[in-house]
Amino acid sequence: MKKKIFSVVLAAAMVASFATAAVAGETEVTTEAGATEVSPADLGIPEGGDVNGDGKIVVGYISKNLTDPFHAAINDYADKTMKEWKESGLVDDVTGVLDGETDPNKQIDRAQDCISKSCDYVIFLPAEAEASDPALQQMTDAGIKVIEVNSQTTSCAEKAIAYCGSDDVQAGEMLANWVLKNCPDGGKYIHCTGILGNSAQIQRGEGIENIMKDHPEFEKVGEPDTQWDGNLASNATLDALNQYGDDLKAVICDNDAMSSASQKIANDNGRSDLVCIGVDGIDVALQMVKEGTMKATVLQDGVGQVTAGFDIVEKCIKGESFDPNPVIPFVLVTSDNVDQYYSGAAETES
């Protein structure tokens, strides 16, 4: 029953559109009209939430990594929540934040740690869609109820009880549409990718292509494998500037570590007109937008995504029904609304 419901809801949510944005400090969760909620009983979860029947409830958390600026806030929220749950007695034990090291093999190792600890529930942020999938399969084969957050593995719809994320195709389309708006005459551009095989990398690229394929005035002259890395994106941008000069009009990046680094190298080389944009809305990017040294970012509410994941675990424990695919919308942040999302000072990446 669960697999059929979740697959239908997931497919519907991937084509949903979002007309409004969350304000700072609040998370807006959208659901497709008519989406079907599931109950813990539908998933074979007994009353009280003790999945494996050993008399205690244990919650695990496998991070993507402990180093990316975007994931730092997500991991901090997870760590705080798990500690609060254990102190309050909602759960008996937690794993703490397990470091996935952006490495599928390490995530598989962390999955085995969760199995050894007799976890009932695990929140999992996959590094890659296919290569991280064995971690999900091993945990679910062991009877653990897994919620994937932020990105999906290939068997997410079949094996996980929920997915909490955002529509990455939409993010790619927002990136491309911003370039169209700010480069009305067209030109050459490069696309700096995330780690190849990650679901966000795949779907953001799909969204970019959805828009750009109908605009022959733009020419993609490079798609370097920049692996979410600002230094790699900066080097790729400098190479493209040296090769194409003023004909290079834009750098579209799968995340903001790359867009902020690309914009900085462009600015340092007298090309502040180069349109660089990426996804996440990390502090460095928001500061640059506020200062006027970069025009925009597409903010991804990662804390909202993981909050939705923990909410689902809590509902499973309390026997409450839930939406298995809450969707957290992206927000285009420009000089017009940056003050809603950023007020501090960030250390700009070199």
N, C-alpha and C positions, 0 to 999 in steps of 0.2 A: 504493500500500500504506500509506504513512504517513498520508495524510489519513483513511482509513477507521479505522485503529487509534486515532489521536489523537482523532477525533470521538467514538468509542465510549467511550474512557476518560474524556474530559472530561465527557460527559453523565452517566456513572455517578458520577463524583466529586462532581458538584454536588449529589447527593442523599445523599452519605455523611454519617454522624453521627459525632461524636467524643466518647468517654467520658472521656478522660484529658487532662491538660494537661502542657505542658513545664515543667520547673523552670528557674529562672533560670540563664542561661548555656548552656542546651542547647536545641536545636531538635528538636521532634518532627515528623517527616514521616509522614503517613498516606497509604495507598493503598487503593483499593477492592479487596476480595477478588477475586482472579482477574484483576487488571489486567495487561495485556500490555505488556511492555517492548519497546522498539524498539532496533535496533542502528544505528550510523552508516551501515553499508552499506545498510540499508533506506532511508535518506534520501539515498542517492547521494553520501555523503561518502567520499572515498578514504582508504586507509590513510595514517596520518600526519596526517589532519585538514585538509590544504590544499584547501579547497573550490574555490577558483577556479584552482588549478593554476599560480600564479605563483611558486612556490618559497618563499613565506613565509606565516605565519599572523598575521592581524591581527584583533584583537577590539575592537568598539565598544560604547559604552554611552550610551544616550539616557535621561536622567533625566526625571521628571515636572517637577521644578523644583529649585532650590537653596535655597529659602526656608522651606518648611514644616518644623516641628520633626520630624514623623514621617519625612520623607524625608532629613533630615540624616544620621541614622545609616546609612541605606541607602546613600547616596552615599559616605559615608566608607568603608564596607566595600568598595564597588565600586572606589573609587580606590586603596585599599590593595592589594586583590587584583590589579588590573591591573598596578600597579607591581611587585609581587612576581613575577608571571608573566613580565613582561618581563625583570626582573633574573635570574631563574632560567633563562631561555631556553626556557620552555614555549611562549611566543609570541614573534614577532619585533617586533610593534609593537601599540600600543593607541591609542585616541582620547582617553583620559582621560574625565572626566565631562562630557558635553555637556549644556548647560542647555536643557531643553524649555520652560521659562518658563510651564508650565501652559497652553500655547498650541498647539493642533494645527498651526497654520501654521508655528510655530517648530520643531515636531517634524518636520514634513515637510522643512524646511530642514536639520535635523540629520541626517535620513535621507540627504539628498543628500551631506552631508559624509562620511557613512560609505561611501557608494557611491564617492565620489571617492578615498577613502583605500584602496579595494580591500579592505574588511573581509570576512573570511570568516564571522564570527559577530557578531551584535549583540544585546545585552540591552536591551530596550525597555520602559519604564514609561509606558504611554499616558496622555495627559491626558483624552481622551474616547473613547468607544466607536466612534462613527461618524466624527467629524471627524478623528480621528488615524489612521483606518484607511488612508488613502492612503500614509502613511509606511511602514506594514508592507508594503503591496502593492508600492510602489516598490523597497523593499529586496529582497523575495523575487523580484521580477521580474528584479532584477540578479544573482540567484544567491546572495544572502546568506542564511545560516541564522539565523533570528530566534527568540529566546526572549522571550516576553512575561512580565512580572513585575508582580504586585500588582493590575493590572486588565487587562481584555481589550478589544481592538478587535473589530469585528463579524466580521471574517474570520479571527480568531485560530485557530479550530479547523481551518480549511482551509489557511491559509498558514504559520502559525508551526510550528516543529518541537516546541515545548513551551509550556506555560503553568504558571508557578509562582505560586501565590497561595493564598487562603483562600476559604471558602464565605461570600460576603457575605450571602446569604439567611439563613444561620445567624446571622450577626452581628445582622441586623435582628430576628430572632426572639428572640435573647438580650436585646436592648435592650427589646423590648416585654414580655417575660416578667418582667424586673426591675421595670418599672413596675407590672405587675399585682401582683407580690408586695408592693410597697411602697405601693401605693395601693389597698387592698382594697375600698374603697367606690366606686371609679371616680371620674370627673370629667373635666374638660376638659384637653386637652393640645395642644401644637404640635409639629410635626416640622420641625427645621431641616435643610435639605438640603445636600448637597455640590453641586458644579457639575453642573447638569442635563446628562444625556447620558453622564456617566462611568459605567462599568459598576458600580462600587461604589455609587454613588448610586442607580442603578436597582434593584440587587439588595437593598440594605439596606432601601429603601422597600418592596420586595416582601415581605421578611421581616417587617417591622413590620405590614404589612397582613394577612399570613397569620394573625397572632395577634389583632390588634385587631378584625378583622371578626367574630369570634365573641364579642365583649364589648361589648354595647350600652350598658353602664354607663359606657363611655368615649366621649367626643366629641372628634374632632379639629377644632379651631377655627382652625387655621392651618397652612400648609406654606410658609413663606417661603423664597425662593431666596437662601440665605445663603452659598452658594459656598465651603464649607469655612472661612469667615472668622469668627474669634471676635468681631470688632467688629460685624459684621452680625448674628450670632446674639445678641449681648448687646442690641443695639437691638431686635431682634424680641422677645426675652424681656421687656424692659421695656415695650414696647408691649402685649404680651399681659397682663402683670401689671396695667397701668393699665386695660385694658379689662375683664378678667374677675375681677380681685381674687383672693379666696380660692378661687374656683371653679376656678382654674387649678392643676392638681395636678402636672403633669409637662412637661418639655421633653426630647424625644428628638432627639438630634443625630447626624448621620452621621459626625462625627469629634470628637476631644477638644479641639481648639482652640476649637470652638464650645461643647461641654458645660462646659468649665472656665470660659469667659467667661460663659456663661448662669448657672451656679451662683454665680459671684462677684457678678453684678449682683443675683441673687435674695437672696443673703445680705446684701448691702449695703442692701437694701430691706426687711429684716426678714422675709424668706421663706426661711429656711434649711430649712424643711420641704419646699420645692419639690424634686421629684425630677428632677435633671438627669443624664443619662447619654449617653455617646458611645463612639466606637470609636477605638482606636489604643493607648491606654496610654502616652501621652507623659508626660514627667517632671512637667509641671505638674499633670496629672490625677492621677498616682500620688501626688504630694506632697499634694494635697488629700484624697485618700482616706486617706492615712496620718495627716493632721492631723484627720480627721473633719469637714472642711468640705464634702466631697462623698462620697456613699456608695459609688459604684462606677464602674468603667470596663470596657470590653471590650477587652482587650489584643490587638493584632494584631502578630505577629512579622514585621515588615517585613524585618529583617536575615535572618531565617530564609528568607523568600521569595527574596531576591536571592542568598543563599548557595546555595539549590537551583538557581537559574539558572546561576551560575558552575560549580557541580558538573557540570551537564549539558554545558556547553561543554568542560570538561576531559575528560569521558568521550568526547565526540565526537573530540577530538584524540587521545586514547589508544586509540580503537577499542573502547570499552566500551559495553555496552547500558545503557539508562536508562529510567526511568518518565517518560513525557512529560507527566504531570500530577501532580506531587507536591503534596499539600494540607497546608498549615500550619494547624493548628486555632487558633481564637480561644480566649481564656481570660477568664472573668469574674474580675475582681480586686476584692476588697472588703477591709474591715479584717482579715478572717480570714487572707488570704494575701498582702497587699500587701508584706510584708517579703521575700517571695521574689523580687519584681520591682523593688523600689525601696529604696535605702538612702541616696541622696544628697540634695542640696538643689537645688531648681529655683527659678528666678525666676518667680513667679506673674505671668501676663499681666494687664495692666490692661484 
